[in-house]
Amino acid sequence: MTRVDESAWVPKAKKRKAYRDQYREKFFGEVGLKKGAHVQDISGAPAEQQKLVRTLMELTMKGAIPDGPQKKHISAAMGTLTTVGLGFGDMGSVAANQDLLDRYSMKALRDNWFWSPAFFD
């Protein structure tokens, strides 16, 4: 292991960063997420998250690290996810984004609703 105070650490850190960035970009591309996306672009509603969860589980199973028992447990979890019907029914869309939270930011309230120097200063 290279120590942080050794001169060899800098080139190794750059190499690790490039490797990490490459696989991070690959991961984001495979699961359909966008780096730096607005928080409102992601919904927590089970109906919208079920597909993402399944995709992440399948991606995990394809990896080199999970062994036989781990893959068996992931398969069981995926089967259970389908069985319990996550995202179906009246409550499946409860956490869906229905309003833009930016409308309620301090700046939006100050600009569009009221003015209170004591509160905003």
N, C-alpha and C positions, 0 to 999 in steps of 0.2 A: 504494500500500500504506500502510495506516495504521500509524503507529508506536505501540508499546506505551505510550509516555509521553504521547501525545496524548489529550485528553479525549474525542475521537470514538471512541477504541478501545473503551470500555466498552459503549456501545449496540451497536456492531458485533459485539462478542464475544457479547453476549446473543442477538443475532439468529442468529449462526452456531451457538450452542449449541442453540437451539430447532430450527433446521433440521436439525442433526446428530442430535438426539434423535428427531425425527420420523422420519427415514429409518432410524435404528437400530431403532426399534420396528417399522417396516414390514418391515425385513429379518428380524428375529427372528420375526415373525408368519408371513412367507412360508416360512421354512425350518423352522418348527416347533420352534425352540429357545426355552427360557425363560430370561430373564435371572435370574441369581442362583440357578440350579438347583444342586442338590447334585451334586458331581463324580461320584458313583456313578450318577446318572441317565443319564449319557452313556457308552456302551460303545464301545470301539475295535475291536470284532470286525468283520472285513471284511464278514461277512454282514449286519450291522446298519448298517454305514457306506456300503455301496454305493448305497443309495437316496438318502441324504443328499448324497453326492458328486455324483450325477447331478442332483439338484435344484439344488445350488449352481452346477453348470456351466450348466444351462439358464437359471437366473436371471442368470448373468453374460452369457450370449448375448443376453438380452432387453434388456440395458442399452444406453445410448446411446454408451458409450465404445468398445467393441470394434469394430474395422473388419473389412472382408471377410476378410483373411488370418487375423486372430485368431479370427473365428467359424469359419473353415475348420479351424483347428488344434483348437479346442474340440470341434467335431463329430468330428474324427478321434480325439481322446482319448476321447470318449464311446463311439465305436465300438470302440476298443481295449479299453476297460474292460469292455464286454459280451463281447468275443471271448475275453479271457483268463479270464473266469469268476471274477472277484474275489468272494469270499464263498461260493463253492461248494466242495463236497468236504469231506474230513475236517478240514481246517485252518481252515475258514471261521468257526468260532466260537471260535477259540483265545483271543482277547482279551476274550471276553464276561465281564461282571462276574458272578462266581459267589459272591462273598463280600462282605460289607460291611467295608470297610477301617476304618470307625469302631470296630469291635470291637477293633482293635489299636492304638488311640490311647493315648498315655501315660496319659490320665485313665482310660480303660477298663481298662488293665493295672493301674493303681494301685488302682482300686476293686474289681476282680473277680479279680485274680490274685495279686499279691504286694505287699508293702510294703517299701520300702527308702529310708529317709530320705536316705541319702547320694546315692542316684540321682535322686530326685525333688525334692530341695530346691534 
